Amino acid sequence: MLKLRGNASKKGFTIIETLVAVSILTVAIMGAMTAAQAGISSYILSKDQVLAFYFAQEGFEQIRNLRDENRLKKLPWLQGIAENPSDPCYFGEKCTVSPIESVSPVRCPVSGCPLIRYNATTGFYGYNSGWRETVYRREISLRRIEPGEISITVTMRWSKGIIERQFTARENLFNW
């Protein structure tokens, strides 16, 4: 039997005490990292939702602006929007509008509406093919409620990695 002299048995930690201390420290650090990651993910989702909301609002405003311009020009209120089956946003069709490239709506192809693009120099969003693609798609569809009222539905779609998100908003527009 080995006998230690003096206070030699009271120096340092045992291997078990060290492993327990390291384990506790690891769990504490992992908890903090998980909380930080959840906060960053929540921030990114919130930012995406806010942008989608603003893009949807812009879609409403563009259709409303076209209606107002028609009124000022003394044209039928849905002229160039949904007056005839050949109009881009005719009832049941999907269309998109861009305040930058054109003031006229454009009918979306069967494959879906194009991605919204971003110009890093000006900070504008639109559909210019020379700009960088974003992850957002805006679909505008109209439905007739009665002769002087339509329903505008704007659906925003975007994806981050494998997760697809969607935001839909609806607003009624009147022939004033």
C-alpha distance (Angstrom), angle and dihedral (degrees) to the residues before:
residue distance angle dihedral
M1 . . .
L2 3.74 . .
K3 3.75 116.3 .
L4 3.82 120.4 -161.0
R5 3.75 119.7 -143.1
G6 3.80 124.0 -124.5
N7 3.82 117.5 -36.9
A8 3.80 96.2 -15.0
S9 3.82 92.2 114.1
K10 3.85 91.9 58.8
K11 3.84 98.5 56.2
G12 3.88 121.4 106.9
F13 3.80 132.1 -17.5
T14 3.72 127.5 -61.6
I15 3.81 118.2 -117.3
I16 3.82 90.4 -106.8
E17 3.80 92.6 54.0
T18 3.81 90.4 49.1
L19 3.81 92.8 49.8
V20 3.81 91.7 49.0
A21 3.83 91.6 49.3
V22 3.83 92.1 48.3
S23 3.82 90.6 47.8
I24 3.81 92.5 51.5
L25 3.81 91.0 47.8
T26 3.83 91.2 48.8
V27 3.80 92.6 50.8
A28 3.83 91.0 49.2
I29 3.82 92.7 50.0
M30 3.82 92.5 45.7
G31 3.81 90.3 51.4
A32 3.80 91.4 52.5
M33 3.82 91.8 46.5
T34 3.82 91.7 49.6
A35 3.81 90.9 50.6
A36 3.81 90.9 49.2
Q37 3.83 91.7 49.0
A38 3.81 91.4 49.2
G39 3.79 89.7 51.0
I40 3.81 92.6 50.6
S41 3.82 91.7 47.6
S42 3.80 90.6 49.5
Y43 3.82 90.5 50.0
I44 3.82 92.3 50.8
L45 3.81 92.4 48.4
S46 3.81 91.1 48.4
K47 3.80 91.6 49.2
D48 3.81 91.0 50.1
Q49 3.80 92.0 48.9
V50 3.80 92.4 49.6
L51 3.82 91.5 50.8
A52 3.81 90.5 47.6
F53 3.80 89.8 51.1
Y54 3.81 91.9 51.2
F55 3.83 92.0 47.4
A56 3.81 89.5 51.0
Q57 3.80 91.2 48.4
E58 3.80 89.7 50.0
G59 3.82 89.2 54.4
F60 3.81 90.9 54.3
E61 3.79 91.2 46.9
Q62 3.81 93.0 50.6
I63 3.82 93.0 52.4
R64 3.81 90.1 45.3
N65 3.82 89.8 49.2
L66 3.82 91.1 51.9
R67 3.80 90.0 50.9
D68 3.81 90.5 50.0
E69 3.81 92.7 48.4
N70 3.80 89.9 51.3
R71 3.80 89.3 52.7
L72 3.81 92.1 50.7
K73 3.83 90.4 49.4
K74 3.82 89.8 47.8
L75 3.83 91.2 -119.3
P76 3.81 127.1 138.3
W77 3.80 107.2 -74.4
L78 3.83 95.2 -115.0
Q79 3.83 96.3 39.9
G80 3.81 109.2 143.5
I81 3.80 91.1 5.6
A82 3.81 109.7 64.9
E83 3.81 107.6 -29.0
N84 3.83 95.3 111.7
P85 3.83 133.4 24.9
S86 3.81 88.1 -109.7
D87 3.83 91.9 59.4
P88 3.83 114.1 106.6
C89 3.80 97.3 -119.1
Y90 3.79 97.6 37.2
F91 3.79 111.2 156.3
G92 3.80 110.9 -71.8
E93 3.82 94.4 17.5
K94 3.79 124.9 106.5
C95 3.78 118.9 -128.9
T96 3.76 141.2 165.6
V97 3.79 135.1 -148.5
S98 3.76 133.3 -153.8
P99 3.80 123.8 -161.7
I100 3.81 90.2 -157.7
E101 3.81 109.1 49.0
S102 3.78 101.7 28.6
V103 3.75 139.1 -4.8
S104 3.81 90.9 -142.9
P105 3.79 121.5 87.5
V106 3.80 118.7 -115.3
R107 3.80 124.2 -143.6
C108 3.79 112.8 -121.0
P109 3.80 117.9 -124.6
V110 3.80 119.7 -112.9
S111 3.82 88.9 -100.8
G112 3.82 89.8 64.2
C113 3.76 141.3 -90.5
P114 3.81 117.5 -54.3
L115 3.79 124.7 -100.9
I116 3.78 116.1 -93.9
R117 3.80 110.5 -112.2
Y118 3.80 131.8 -146.1
N119 3.80 130.8 -140.5
A120 3.80 107.0 -150.8
T121 3.82 92.2 -165.9
T122 3.80 97.0 56.5
G123 3.81 100.4 20.6
F124 3.83 90.5 -126.9
Y125 3.78 126.2 140.4
G126 3.78 122.6 -146.5
Y127 3.80 143.1 112.4
N128 3.81 101.6 -77.3
S129 3.81 106.7 142.6
G130 3.81 90.9 -141.1
W131 3.79 92.3 63.0
R132 3.81 127.8 86.6
E133 3.81 115.7 -91.3
T134 3.79 118.9 -116.1
V135 3.80 124.7 -158.8
Y136 3.83 94.1 -108.2
R137 3.82 129.8 104.6
R138 3.79 122.1 -174.0
E139 3.82 121.6 -158.0
I140 3.78 120.5 -173.9
S141 3.79 120.2 -166.6
L142 3.78 129.9 176.1
R143 3.79 130.7 -151.3
R144 3.78 125.9 -170.7
I145 3.80 112.9 -123.2
E146 3.81 95.9 176.1
P147 3.83 134.2 -32.1
G148 3.81 94.3 -74.1
E149 3.82 99.3 34.4
I150 3.78 136.5 61.1
S151 3.77 133.5 179.5
I152 3.80 117.4 -131.0
T153 3.80 116.9 -156.4
V154 3.78 118.8 -170.1
T155 3.78 117.0 -169.0
M156 3.78 119.2 -167.6
R157 3.80 118.5 -162.8
W158 3.77 127.8 -175.0
S159 3.76 139.4 154.3
K160 3.77 137.0 -150.3
G161 3.76 110.8 -163.6
I162 3.78 107.5 -45.4
I163 3.80 95.4 -21.3
E164 3.82 115.0 100.1
R165 3.78 118.0 -159.0
Q166 3.78 131.6 -169.0
F167 3.79 135.5 -169.7
T168 3.81 122.6 -172.7
A169 3.79 126.7 -170.6
R170 3.79 130.4 179.1
E171 3.77 131.9 -160.7
N172 3.80 133.9 171.1
L173 3.79 121.9 -127.6
F174 3.80 124.5 -160.8
N175 3.77 134.5 -155.0
W176 3.79 98.8 -117.4
